């Protein structure tokens, strides 16, 4: 089975899902072009590797090299980065908006993984809530970070900075973003729950306004999932799943963590009760 055939299978899977009225979101095989994935009907693209690919003036050439096996995923990264073209990017942004495709930047995990060589996470308080089995999966990422060459480490950090700028550019050009944490096994030190707060914080650090960062969560999420009749804003008749804060997140995005109360399925969870749940 050829690599090209696998790429066609990928596109056909999206088309079949769309024909069945399903919502599609995911990675994109590098053996297809971004415009092909958008035209197939994908509803959201996870991570910025694929958006960067669609903003490269060399996407077609690099895609062919990936198809014939003369180039690998990580080999393509610096080439795609240096061949970023503003005019190509503008066409890609318009295509994303025209097809109503959302983008999930996952900035927090990208930054966390890029700096594993510098940051010691052994004292992270959220490790207390992770099972030993999940923590064990972190070791692979850590070993790779420790054994990476100086060039690979530097390339990863430069890519992290590039992705921050790309996320801001997408936002400024009206492409809708979703706050996704990519939290899970093998993704070292990106913890469930808090990583959503950290993702919005990372967006603001990249230059996105606190209001737009907040919208990438509940508001854009409700529209993406076609649940806007029940969720997304405070309105009579909608589901009252609400987080009440002690401080204004529009003044400081970190205030999303200053939780006074959570209202969930008609039950009130005040701060003391939330702390007991964590214990």
N, C-alpha and C positions, 0 to 999 in steps of 0.2 A: 504494500500500500504506500503510495507516494505522499509526501508532505502536502502537496497541492490538494490531493483528494481529501485529506483530513481538514484542510481549510474550507473546502466546499461543504463538507459535512457540518462544520461549525455554522456556516451561513444558512444551510438548510434547516438546522435545528432552530435557529432564531425565527426563520420564516414560518416553520410549522407551529411554533409556540404562538406567534402573532396571529396566525390563522385561527387558532383555538381561543383567542381572546385572553391569553396569558400575558402577564407583565414580565418582561425580560430585563435582567441586569447581570453584568458579569465582566470577566476578563475578555480580552480579544486575542486570539492567536495572532502572532506576529507574521504569519504567512498569508494574511489577507490585509488589505488596506482599510483604513478607518472608514472611508466613504462607503466601502462595500458593506461593512458592518452596520453603518447607519441606515443605508438603503434596505438592508435585510429586515430592519424593523426593531433593532434593539432599543430599549427604553431608557437605559442608563448604562454608563461605562464606568467600571470600577478602576480606580487608579489613573494617574496622569501619564504613565508610560505610553499608553495608546493614543492619548490626545496629542502628546508631543510628536508621535509618529505621523499623525495626520496633519501636523503643522510644518513638516519637513519638506523642503524642495526636492529631497532625494528619496522620498518614501517609496516610489515605484522601484528604483534601482535597489535599494536596501531590502525591500520585500522579496525581490527576485533572488537575491543572495541568500536570504533566510530560507527560501523555498528549496533551493538547490543544495543547501547544507554547507555553503562556504562561509557562513557567518552565523554566530550564535546570538541569543537574546542580549546578553550583557556586552558583547562586542559591538552591538548596534547602538547602544546607549550614547556614547560620546559622539558618534557620527550623526545621530538624529539631533542631538543637542546643538552641535555647531552648524547644522544645516536648517535650523529653525528659520522660517521666512515669514515676515510680517504679512505679506500679501497672501501667502498660502494659508496662514493662520486665520486671517479675516474670513476667507472663504469657508474654512472649516467651522468657525464659530457660527457663521450664518447657516450652514448646513445643519449643525446641531440644533439651532433655534427653530429652523424651518420644520424639522422632523420631531421637535419637542423631545430631544434627548437630553437627559440630565447627566451631570458628571459628579463622581464621588472622588474628591481629591486625596483622601486618606493621608493628610499631611502629618498628623501626629505620629503614626506608626513609622512613616518614612523617616522622620527626624530621629525617632527613638532608635531605630535600627542603624541609622547612619552614624550614630555617636556611641555605639556600644563599646568602642575602644577607649572612650574617654569617661563615660559615666558609669559609676558603680551603683547598680540597682539592688544590691543585696539587702539594703535597709528599707526598701520600699514598703510602706505600711500595708499596701493592698496585697502583698504576698501572703499576708495572714489569711486572706479569704480564698486563696487558690489551692486546689488540691495538689498533693505531691506529684501525682501523675502528670498534671498540666505543667507544673514547674519543671519537671524532668524534660519535657519537650523543648524547653528553652535552650538546652545545652548545645543543640546543633547550631543554632544561630550564633551563640556565643563563641563556639569553637571556630566557626567560619570568620567571625570578626577578628579573632585573635591571630588567625593564620593568614589573613589577607595581606597582600603586599601594600606598601606605602602608596603606590599609585592607585590601587583599587580603593583604598580607604579615602584618598583625596577625591577620586572620581565620584564616589558615592556622596560625599559631602557637597561637592559642586552640583550634583544632580538634585540633591535636597534643596539647595538654594534656588536652583532653576525652577523646581516645581512650585516653590512658594510664589515666585513671580508669575508663573503660568496660571496658578489658581487665581491670583489677583487680576490678571489680564482677562481670564474667562468671566469673572464677576463684573468687571468694568464694561465688558462687551455684551452683557445681558444674558449670558449662558447660565441657566439655573443649576445650582450646586446642591448636593446632598451631603449631610454630615454622616460619614461612615467611619467606624473605628477600625475595621478589619481585625477586631479582637478575637482571639481564639488560640487553639493549640498551635505551637511552633512560632507564633508571633510574640517574641519575647517582650515581657514587661508592658504589654498593652492590655490593660485590665478591663473586664466588662464593667459597664456603668460609668466609671470615672473617665474612661477613654473618650466617651462622647463629649463630656465637658472639655477635655483636652483638645479634641478636634476643633471645636468652636474657638477655643483659645488660640490654636495654631493658625486658624484662618485670620483672626484679628491681628496676630503677630505678623502675618503676611501683608497686611494693609487693608483687609476687608473690614467694613464697618461692623460694629457689634450687632446692629439691627439685621444686616444681611446674613451675618454668621448665625444668628438665632433662627432666621427663616429657613436655613438649610436643614434644620431639624424637624420640628413638629409641622410647620406650615408647608414647606416643600415636600416633606415626606407624605403628608396627607394627600396632596395633589398627585404625587407620583403613584401612590397606591390606589388612586381613585376612591379615596375615603373622605373627600372634602365635605361631604354632606354630614359626616359624623364627627370629624376631627379637624384640627388645623387652626382654629381660632375660638375665642370665647363668644358663644352665641346661644340664645335660647333654643333648646331642643337638641343640642349636640351633646355627645358623650362628655361627661364632666371628669375627665382624667386631667388633673391640673397640678402643677407644682407652684407653690407660693413661696416667694423669696423674701429674705430680710433686707436685701440691698438691690439696687437697680443694675441689671446687667448691661444696660445701654451706656452706663457710666464706666463700668469695668466688667468685661466679659467673665472674669473669674467669679463674679457674684452669682453665676448660675449654681455655684456650689454652696451658697449661703441659704440653704433650704430651711424654711420655717415649717412647711407642712406639705404633705403629698395627699391629694384626693384621688383615690383609685377605686373604681367600681362602687361608688357610694360610701366608701369607708374613709375616715379621716386618720391620717398617720402623722402625728405631731413629732417634733424633733426627738423627744425622749424615746418615743416608740420606735422611730427609725434606728436610733442607736442600739436599742435592744435587739432589733432584727439583725443588725450587724454582729452583735455579740453572739 
